[in-house]
Amino acid sequence: MKLINRSKQSPLARQACELALAAHQERYGDYGRSKMKETYTVRVEGVKVWVEVVNRKASYVATAMTGMRRLRALPGQVA
């Protein structure tokens, strides 16, 4: 199982993603159900950071929600 950290903005966000990935793997183990999303609220150095973890076929992918989302990434939008 690969643990992928997609957070490149700041060291704080990267650390939050690592904590969320560890909690997610402890909760679901290796190879949880695919295409499932889980949102974690992680406190790092007194700052709350929301982290979204998505289950893929052979990996867990964590992304910190620190900025604005791209409009094309919103659900229900026609490309």
C-alpha positions as CSV (number, residue, x, y, z in Angstrom):
1,M,0.0,0.0,0.0
2,K,1.4,3.4,-1.0
3,L,0.8,6.4,1.1
4,I,0.9,9.5,-1.2
5,N,1.2,13.0,0.2
6,R,-0.1,15.6,-2.4
7,S,0.6,18.6,-0.2
8,K,3.4,20.8,-1.5
9,Q,2.2,24.2,-0.2
10,S,3.8,24.3,3.2
11,P,5.6,22.1,5.7
12,L,2.6,22.5,8.0
13,A,0.2,21.0,5.4
14,R,2.7,18.2,4.7
15,Q,2.9,17.3,8.3
16,A,-0.9,17.3,8.6
17,C,-1.2,15.0,5.6
18,E,1.3,12.6,7.1
19,L,-0.7,12.5,10.4
20,A,-4.0,12.0,8.5
21,L,-2.5,9.2,6.4
22,A,-1.2,7.4,9.5
23,A,-4.6,7.7,11.2
24,H,-6.4,6.5,8.0
25,Q,-4.2,3.4,7.6
26,E,-4.6,2.6,11.3
27,R,-8.4,2.9,10.9
28,Y,-8.9,1.0,7.6
29,G,-5.7,-1.1,7.4
30,D,-4.1,-2.0,4.0
31,Y,-6.4,-1.9,1.0
32,G,-9.6,-0.3,2.2
33,R,-12.6,0.0,-0.1
34,S,-11.7,1.9,-3.3
35,K,-13.0,5.3,-4.3
36,M,-13.9,6.3,-0.7
37,K,-13.2,9.8,0.6
38,E,-12.6,10.6,4.3
39,T,-12.0,14.1,5.7
40,Y,-9.8,14.5,8.7
41,T,-9.3,17.6,10.9
42,V,-5.7,17.7,12.1
43,R,-4.2,20.2,14.6
44,V,-0.6,20.9,13.9
45,E,1.3,23.6,15.9
46,G,-2.0,25.1,17.0
47,V,-3.5,25.4,13.5
48,K,-6.4,23.3,12.3
49,V,-5.9,21.8,8.8
50,W,-8.5,19.8,6.9
51,V,-7.1,16.8,5.0
52,E,-9.0,14.8,2.5
53,V,-7.8,11.2,2.1
54,V,-9.0,9.2,-1.0
55,N,-8.7,5.4,-1.3
56,R,-7.4,4.2,-4.6
57,K,-6.8,0.7,-5.9
58,A,-3.3,0.4,-4.4
59,S,-2.7,3.6,-2.4
60,Y,-4.1,6.2,-0.1
61,V,-3.8,9.8,-1.3
62,A,-3.9,12.8,1.1
63,T,-4.5,16.4,0.1
64,A,-4.5,19.3,2.5
65,M,-7.5,21.7,2.0
66,T,-5.6,24.9,2.7
67,G,-6.5,27.0,-0.3
68,M,-9.3,27.6,-2.8
69,R,-10.5,24.6,-4.9
70,R,-10.2,24.8,-8.6
71,L,-13.6,25.3,-10.2
72,R,-13.2,22.3,-12.5
73,A,-12.7,20.1,-9.4
74,L,-16.1,21.0,-8.0
75,P,-18.8,18.3,-8.2
76,G,-21.6,18.9,-10.6
77,Q,-19.7,21.2,-12.9
78,V,-19.8,20.5,-16.7
79,A,-16.4,20.6,-18.3
